[in-house]
């Protein structure tokens, strides 16, 4: 097992600032190259407190707060204009950062792009479902309408 420090929330593994043991290949080939984690060292322990402090500032603290943000999110109609080809296929795909900025532009609450979970990559025009994990126990589900720009 390999000990790592998570820098972002990873579903099923932990939150930013957690020190976890994972298989060496998972850490070496997936988590570290994508920036989700850093290798654990004695010097890295200092980084853990800084990561946790940043997480405390950004996170929603209570379930009531998460439920109120969920209500705001589910009441927002989000349209995302992007470049598309003739058959409705997009040039590229819609990223969680695009979705977070579209939510903000539609008058919704400010959402961290790392909290947006897209099931399969969005590569076509039309309506798509995404979820936003607001709290470990609360997730908001919303429809994104992707239209041609």
Secondary structure, DSSP 4 states (H G I P E B T S, - for coil): -EEEEESS-BTTTB-TT-EEEE-HHHIIIIITTTTSEEE--TTHHHHHHHHHHHHHHHS--SHHHHHHHHHHHHT--EEEEE-B-TTSEEEEEE-HHHHHHHHHHTT-----GGGEE-SS-EEESEEEEEEEEEETTEEEEEEEEEEE-
